[in-house]
């Protein structure tokens, strides 16, 4: 695994969020010390997470502390009113001390319960925010993967344009599909044919675009097009052709073109 693959594996985010195993954490800490690129990625991820946490932080209500304290005091007053003896009863100093001790313990118990509930609420809040951060990280990763794929496809097209053996044939939309366009890349040395069909309408379910080479006035199948082959996988080997055209056929292709389903055509 190279440095870029290691950075994109998600181990840095797992480490920062406390999800990495001791072994993974030890390896990352060692790599950070010895690899400037990983160290920079770690610092960037740490900064991103801190910014997310700060942006999404929720400040507790300003009157929460006073409400809790008033609740404790009210509970204490109610308890004291319940244990007030009749006026005729004699109260010894020992009973007064015992009563105060009981009230103090009850007060502490109420305070502890309130703090316990506040702690649970805080933990639930943190778990919720942590989940949101993880979703943001996943979103950023997905966007980065899409950008990497787009860049890879662009590099492939640049390589084809700069290849002196590559002949480019522009296919323009026919009357019923004037907005459709495509580009055929025909390697005159290897005779391989590639197709860039990004500007074709998305094929309906069960249908597929088929490329045709016009040789001596007759259509010859030049392969079936799909998005995963776009500009990077040769569809066929064509030794000679005067033009190219694309029709929409049933998935798997047709031995002859369906002329009413022709989308684009271009002469060489």
N, C-alpha and C positions, 0 to 999 in steps of 0.2 A: 504493500500500500504506500503510494507516494504522499508527499506533504499535502497536496490539495485534497486528495481522497480522505486523508486522516482528518483534515479540518472540516470537510463536509459530512463526516460520518455522524456528527451530533454529539461526540464525546465531550466537546468543550461545554456545550449547553447543559448536558447531564451533570458535569462536574460542578458548574456554577450553581445549579438547582439542588445539588446534594444527592443526586440519583446514581452517580457513578460508584462502582464497586471499589474497595480499597486497592485492588490490583490495577484497575483502570486509572484511578486517581494518581497512584504512584507513577505509572508510566507517563501520564500527561504532565505531571510536575517535572519529571526528568526531561521530557521533550521540550517543554517551555524553556528550561534553562539552556538548552543546546540548539534550539531552532528559533531564529528570529521571526520567521514567517508565522509559525504556530503561536509564538508569544504575542505577536501583533494581533492575530485573530482572536486570541483569548481576551486581550484587553478590549478589543472592539466589541466582542460579545458581552463582556461584563458591563461595558458602558451602555450598550443597547438595553440590557435587562434592567439596569439601574434607572435608565430614562423611562422605560415602560412602567416600572414600579412607582416612580415619582409621579408620572402623568396620571396614573390610575388610582393613586392613593385617595382614601376617603377619610376626611377629618371627623372624629366623633363630635356629637353635639356639644356645644360649649357648656350647657347646663347639666350634662350627664353626671358630673361629680357631685354637684349640689343636690340633685334628685336622689342619688344613692344615699348620701349622708342624711337627708331629711327622712328618708324611708327608715333608716336605722333608728333615728331619734324617736320617730312616731311609734315604732314597734316597742321601744324601751318604755315609753310613757304608758302605753296600753298594758304592758306586763306589770308595771308598778301599780297601776290602778286596780288590777285584778287581785293583787296580794295585800292590799291595804286592809288591816284587821278592823273589826268593830271598835268603836271608841271605848267601849267598856272593857275590852280585853287589855290585859297588861302586856307590854312589850319589853322584853329584856334586851340589854345591849348585845348579847350573843345572837339573838334572833335578827336584830338589825344588821349585824355584820354578815350573817348567813344570807339574808335577803339580798343585800348588795352583791355578795359573791355570785349568787344565782343569776341576778340581773346582768352582771358583767359577763358571765359565761354565755348567756343568751345573746347579748349584744355581739360578742365575738363570733358566735355561731352564725348570726344573721349576716355579719360582715363577710365571713368566710364564704357563705353560700353565694352572696352577691358577687364576690370576686371570682368564685369558681365559674359562675354563669358567664361573667364577663370574659374569663379566660377561654371558655368554650366558644363564645361568639367570635373572639379574636382569632382562634384557630380556624374556625370555619371560614372566616373572612380571608385569612391568608391562603387557605387551600383553594378557595375560589379564585383569588388573584393569581395564584401560581398556575392554575389551569388556564387562565386567560393568557398568561405569558407564554405557556407552551403552545397554545393555539397560534399566537403571533409568530413564534419561532417556526412552526410548521408552515405557516403561510409564506414567510420569508423564504424558506427552503424551496417551496413549490415554485415561487416566482423566479428564484435563482435557477432552478432546473429548466424552466421554460426559456429563460434568457440564454442559458448555455446551449439548448437545442437550436434556438434561433441563430445563435452565433455560429454553431457548427454547420448549419445549412448554408449560411451566408458564405462561410469559408469555402465550402464545396463549390458554390456557384462562382466565386472569385477564381478558384483553381481552374474551372472549366473555361471561363472567359479568357484566362491567360494562357491556355493551352493552344499552341499554334496549329496543332492537328485537329482541333475541334471546330466543326462547322456549325453555326447557329442558324436555325430556320424558325422564323416567327410565324406562328399560326394564328390567324385572325378569325373572329366570329363570323359565321354565315348569317344569312338574312334573319333567321328566327332567333339567333343567339348572338347579336351584335356586340354585346358587352363581354363575351367570353374571349379569353386569350390563352395561349400556351406557347412554350418554347421547346423546340427539339434541339438536343445537342448530339451531333453525329460525328463520331471519331473517325476521320477518314483513314487513319492508320490501322486501327483495330476493327473498324466497321461496327463498333458497338453504338447503340442508340439509347440516349437518356432523355427523359421528359420532365420538364418543369410545368406542372399543371395547377399551380396555386391559384391561378385566376379562372379556373373552371368552377362552375357551380358544384356544390357538394352532391355526390351521386346518391340517389335514393336507395333505400334498403333493397337489397337483392339485385342491384344494378352496378355496373362497373364500366369505366372508360376503357376503350380499346384504341390503340394507335395503329394506323395503317400507313404503309409506304406505297406510293403509286409507282410501279415499275412497268415501263412500256405501256402505260395506259391501263394497267390492271392493278387492283388493290391487293396488297399482300400484308397479312397480319404482322405487326411489329411489336406485339406484346400487350399485356394487360397492365394498366396503371393503377397504383394505389398510393396513398399518402406516404407510407413508410418507404417506398421506392423513389420518391420524388428527388430527382437530380443526383442520386447517389448510387442507384442500382440500374445496370443496363437492362432494358426491356427485351432487346433482341439484337441480332447481328444482321445488318442490311448491307448487301454488297453494292447495290445501286438503287437510285430512286430519283424521280423528277419532282415529287411533292410528298407531303405528309398530311394526314387528316386524322381527326379523332371522332369516334361515334360512341354513343351510350348504348351498351349492350347488357344482356342478362349476365349476372355474375358468372365468371368463367370464360366468357367470350363467345364469339360467333365465327363460323367459317367464312362468312361474307358480311360486309358492312350493311347495317340498316340505314339506308340513305336518309330517311326522314328523321333519324336521330343523330344526324351529323351536327357537331357543335362548332368545330374550327377546321381550317384548312390553310396550307401555305405552300407556295411553290419554292423550289430551290433556285 
